[in-house]
Amino acid sequence: MKIFGLNITAEEFGLAIALGFMGYIFSTSQFLLFLNALNPIQGFIVYYIILYGVLYALAKSGLVIYKFHIQNPVQVFGVLLITFSFFVVVDWSSPYVQYITTGSLSGASNVFTNNAEDSLAWYFWTTMAGVTDLATARLLTFVLTPFVLTLLGATLVKKAKINV
């Protein structure tokens, strides 16, 4: 079909509709205030349920990663880990970023700092693992975590395809 002069498939049109609907729902004040009341783990779970659902739907629509057609839940999880790693690196919404850019951990909404990949990794290393040195926590969060999870994710994408 042609829309705005573009040749698009029914799947692409459906994806556009779905993302528009999601944007509407996820930008409501009720949803944002709900997210703001969650701790980093709860917010992460809500966020990743949404992300997993979108990746699964894309896989059913023919998503390809590393020349592999994503066809099963293990591969979707592998893509999810790679996506997590990417957002750890480029999200810039952790308490570490807040501290570095403002000199303070206060002033940022929980939605901004708690519901992001880099914030979850930071929370894990500083709160759950007890790392107190800022430089060490930075390396564990922004270097080791994405490195290891990307390797694991890529392995799952390929391994699941081989075993299918």
N, C-alpha and C positions, 0 to 999 in steps of 0.2 A: 504494500500500500504506500501511497505518497502522502506525507504530511509535511507542510511547510517546505515543499520541494525536496524532501528527503525520502529515499526509498528505505522503508523500515519493515521489519517482520512483525507479525502479531506478537511474538515473544518480547521483542524490544518495546513495542507499544505497551504491553502489559507491565513490563518492568518500569517504564516511565510512569504509568498510572500508579503502580504500587509505591514507588519512591515518593511521588507527589502526596499520596495518602499518608505514608509514613511521616513525611515532613510536616504535614498538617497536625497529625496526632502528637508527634514527639516535640512539637514546639508550643503546645498548649501550656498555660501556666500551671494547670493541675499536674501534668506529667513532670514538668521541670521542678515543681515544689516537691513532688513525690521523690524524684531523684535526689534532691538536695537533702532529704531526711535520711538517706541511706549511708551506711559506712562503706569504705572502699571495696570490700568483698561483695556486699549486697549489690552495690551499683555496678560492679564489674559483671556479676552474674546476669543482671537485667540486660546490660549492654551486649554481652556475648550471646545471650539467647537470641536477641534481635539479629546480631551479626551472623550467627550460625544459620538462622532461618533464611536470611538473605543469600548466604553462600550456598546453602542447600538448594534453594530455588534456582539460583544461577547454574548450579551443577546440572539440575534437571533440564535446564534450557540450553545445555551444551558448553558450559564453561571449560576452557582448556588452560592448564597450567603446566609448564615445562613439557609441552607437546603431548601431555596426557589429558584425555577427556576425563573430567572428574565425574565419577559414576557411583560412588558409594560413600557411606558416612565416614569411614576412616580417611578417605582422601579429603573430604570436606573438612575434617578435623585438622589434617595436615595443612591445608590452605589457611585455616583459621589460625594456626600457630605462626605461619609465615606472616599473615596479616597482623597479628599481635606484635610480632617483632618489628614490622615496619612502623606501626604506630608508636611503639616505645621510642623509636628513634626520632620520629617527626611530629609527635603530638604536642610536646612542649607545654603540658598542663599539669605537671607534678608539683608537689610542694617544693622540691628542689629548684625547679625553674622559678617558682614564686619567690623563694628565698634569694636566689641569685639575682633576679631582676629588680627586686624591691628591698631586699635586706630584711624581710619580715615574712613570717608564715601566716600572718593575719591579712584579712582584707579580700580573700578570694572565696568565692562560693564553693560549697561542696560539690556542686555539679561540675565546676571547672576542674577542681583538683582530684576528686575522688573517683570519678567514673571514667578514667582514662587508663590506657595500658601502662604508660610510664608512671602514673601515680600508683597503680597497683603493684608494679615491680618495686618501686621505691618503698611503699608501705611494707611489702614482704621483707625486703632486706633490712630496713631500719627498725621496724616494729616487731615483726614476727621472728626474724633471724637475729635481731639485736645489734646490728652493725651501727656504731655510733660515729665513726670517722667519716666525715663528709666526702672526702676524696675516694675512699674505698667503696662507700655506698654508691657513689656516682659511677664508678667502673663496673660494679656488680649489676647495677640497674641498666645502664645505657650501653654497655659493651658485652658483658658476659651473657646476660639474659637474652638479648636478641640473637646473639651468635648461636647459643645452644638451641633455642627454640626454632630458629630457622633451619638448622641442620635436622632437627627432629621432624619438623613439618615437611621438609623436602623428602626425607626418608619415608614418611608415611604416605605421601602422594605417590611415590614410585613403587614402594613395597606393596601397597594395596592394589595397584594396577597389575603388578606382576602376579599376585596371588588370585586375581579375579578370573 
